[in-house]
């Protein structure tokens, strides 16, 4: 039988397969490294672009916040101006009321009754003074209730007092003022 020695051929085939494996392994490692580097560079580009967008959004948000602060300041100034305007309009519409109040007090005050103080807080008027008899205080209260400028007169207190060595009664009463349309506002309403 003929013997053929195949060992060198097998050795050569194994060596060729090892070289082929090493080359393929080198190619796979190189491709892996290239894929990782390309992926890393793509992610870096995306991250940089996103950071630029975030910085742009941050600067725009800061601009908007400064504009919001300015808008709030303008709103506060507008509100303050509207409040001032309302006060001026109220004063303008009520400027004749004081004249009417004093005119009515002179007309409604009975003889023998003297006023010490006359104070108005909102719609509430506090009147204090001296009288010779408490009947005159009752007359004043009836006159105030009958007046179109006053309503709900109520006596706070009445007590004996001495004024200029004369015996008198000191009183304090409150009355609510009613708002009336003056002739000026009626004329303006009629002309409109």
C-alpha positions as CSV (number, residue, x, y, z in Angstrom):
1,X,0.0,0.0,0.0
2,X,1.3,3.4,-0.8
3,X,1.6,5.8,2.0
4,X,1.1,9.4,1.4
5,X,2.2,11.9,4.0
6,X,-0.5,14.5,4.3
7,X,0.9,16.2,7.4
8,X,2.7,19.0,5.6
9,X,-0.4,19.7,3.5
10,X,-2.6,19.8,6.7
11,X,-0.1,22.1,8.3
12,X,-0.2,24.4,5.4
13,X,-4.0,24.4,5.3
14,X,-4.1,25.1,9.1
15,X,-1.6,27.9,8.7
16,X,-3.6,29.4,5.8
17,X,-6.8,29.2,7.9
18,X,-5.0,30.9,10.8
19,X,-3.8,33.7,8.5
20,X,-7.3,34.0,7.0
21,X,-8.8,34.1,10.5
22,X,-6.2,36.7,11.6
23,X,-6.9,38.8,8.6
24,X,-10.7,38.5,9.1
25,X,-10.3,39.2,12.8
26,X,-8.1,42.3,12.0
27,X,-10.7,43.5,9.5
28,X,-13.6,42.9,12.0
29,X,-11.7,44.8,14.7
30,X,-10.9,47.6,12.3
31,X,-14.5,47.8,11.2
32,X,-15.6,47.8,14.9
33,X,-13.2,50.6,15.7
34,X,-14.3,52.6,12.6
35,X,-18.0,52.0,13.6
36,X,-17.3,53.2,17.2
37,X,-15.4,56.2,16.0
38,X,-18.0,57.2,13.4
39,X,-20.8,56.6,16.0
40,X,-18.9,58.7,18.6
41,X,-18.3,61.5,16.1
42,X,-22.0,61.5,15.0
43,X,-23.2,61.6,18.6
44,X,-20.7,64.4,19.4
45,X,-22.1,66.4,16.4
46,X,-25.7,65.8,17.6
47,X,-24.7,66.7,21.2
48,X,-23.0,69.9,20.0
49,X,-26.0,70.8,17.9
50,X,-28.4,70.2,20.9
51,X,-26.2,72.2,23.2
52,X,-26.3,75.1,20.7
53,X,-30.1,74.8,20.6
54,X,-30.3,74.7,24.4
55,X,-28.1,77.8,24.6
56,X,-30.3,79.6,22.0
57,X,-33.4,78.6,23.9
58,X,-31.8,79.8,27.2
59,X,-31.0,83.2,25.7
60,X,-34.5,83.5,24.3
61,X,-36.0,82.5,27.6
62,X,-33.9,85.2,29.4
63,X,-35.1,87.8,26.8
64,X,-38.7,86.7,27.4
65,X,-38.3,86.9,31.2
66,X,-36.9,90.4,31.0
67,X,-39.9,91.3,28.7
68,X,-42.3,89.7,31.3
69,X,-40.7,91.9,34.0
70,X,-41.2,95.0,31.8
71,X,-44.8,94.0,31.1
72,X,-45.5,93.5,34.8
73,X,-44.0,97.0,35.5
74,X,-46.2,98.5,32.8
75,X,-49.2,96.7,34.2
76,X,-48.4,98.1,37.7
77,X,-48.0,101.6,36.3
78,X,-51.2,101.2,34.3
79,X,-53.1,100.0,37.5
80,X,-51.6,102.9,39.5
81,X,-52.7,105.4,36.8
82,X,-56.2,103.9,36.6
83,X,-56.5,104.2,40.4
84,X,-55.4,107.8,40.3
85,X,-57.8,108.5,37.4
86,X,-60.6,106.9,39.5
87,X,-59.7,109.1,42.5
88,X,-59.7,112.2,40.3
89,X,-63.1,111.2,38.7
90,X,-64.6,110.6,42.2
91,X,-63.3,114.0,43.4
92,X,-64.6,115.6,40.3
93,X,-68.0,114.1,40.6
94,X,-68.2,114.8,44.4
95,X,-66.8,118.3,44.4
96,X,-70.2,120.0,44.9
97,X,-71.3,117.6,47.6
98,X,-69.5,119.5,50.4
99,X,-71.3,122.7,49.4
100,X,-74.6,120.9,49.4
101,X,-73.9,119.3,52.8
102,X,-73.1,122.6,54.5
103,X,-76.0,124.3,52.8
104,X,-78.4,121.6,54.0
105,X,-76.9,121.7,57.5
106,X,-77.5,125.5,57.7
107,X,-81.1,125.0,56.5
108,X,-81.8,122.1,58.8
109,X,-80.2,123.4,62.0
110,X,-83.0,124.6,64.4
111,X,-82.5,127.7,66.5
112,X,-80.8,127.2,69.9
113,X,-78.6,124.4,68.5
114,X,-74.9,125.0,68.0
115,X,-72.4,122.7,66.2
116,X,-69.0,121.9,67.8
117,X,-67.7,119.5,65.1
118,X,-68.8,118.1,61.8
119,X,-66.8,115.1,60.5
120,X,-67.4,113.0,57.4
121,X,-65.9,109.5,57.0
122,X,-67.0,108.0,53.7
123,X,-70.8,108.3,53.7
124,X,-71.1,108.6,57.5
125,X,-71.3,112.1,59.0
126,X,-70.7,112.6,62.7
127,X,-72.2,115.8,64.2
128,X,-71.5,117.0,67.7
129,X,-72.6,120.2,69.4
130,X,-74.6,121.9,72.1
131,X,-78.2,122.6,72.5
132,X,-80.5,124.3,75.1
133,X,-82.9,121.3,75.1
134,X,-83.0,117.8,73.8
135,X,-86.2,118.5,71.9
136,X,-84.1,120.5,69.4
137,X,-81.8,117.5,68.8
138,X,-85.0,115.5,68.0
139,X,-86.0,118.3,65.6
140,X,-82.6,118.2,63.9
141,X,-82.9,114.4,63.5
142,X,-86.3,114.7,61.9
143,X,-85.1,117.4,59.6
144,X,-82.1,115.2,58.6
145,X,-84.3,112.2,57.9
146,X,-86.6,114.4,55.8
147,X,-83.7,115.9,53.8
148,X,-82.9,114.3,50.4
149,X,-79.2,114.5,51.3
150,X,-79.3,112.6,54.5
151,X,-80.8,109.4,55.9
152,X,-80.7,107.2,59.0
153,X,-80.0,109.8,61.7
154,X,-79.1,108.1,65.0
155,X,-78.3,109.7,68.3
156,X,-75.0,108.5,69.8
157,X,-75.2,110.3,73.2
158,X,-76.6,113.4,74.9
159,X,-75.4,114.6,78.3
160,X,-75.5,117.7,80.4
161,X,-72.6,120.1,80.0
162,X,-71.6,123.7,81.0
163,X,-70.7,126.1,78.2
164,X,-69.7,129.7,79.1
165,X,-71.2,129.3,82.5
166,X,-74.5,128.3,81.0
167,X,-76.2,124.9,81.4
168,X,-76.6,123.1,78.0
169,X,-76.8,119.6,76.6
170,X,-73.9,118.2,74.6
171,X,-74.9,115.7,71.9
172,X,-73.3,113.4,69.3
173,X,-75.3,112.0,66.4
174,X,-74.5,110.2,63.2
175,X,-76.2,110.4,59.9
176,X,-75.6,108.7,56.5
177,X,-75.1,110.9,53.5
178,X,-77.0,110.0,50.3
179,X,-75.5,110.6,46.9
180,X,-77.5,113.0,44.8
181,X,-77.2,114.0,41.1
182,X,-76.3,117.7,41.0
183,X,-77.7,120.1,38.4
184,X,-74.3,120.1,36.6
185,X,-74.4,116.3,36.1
186,X,-78.0,116.4,35.0
187,X,-77.1,119.2,32.5
188,X,-74.2,117.1,31.1
189,X,-76.4,114.1,30.9
190,X,-79.1,116.1,29.1
191,X,-76.6,117.5,26.5
192,X,-75.0,114.1,25.7
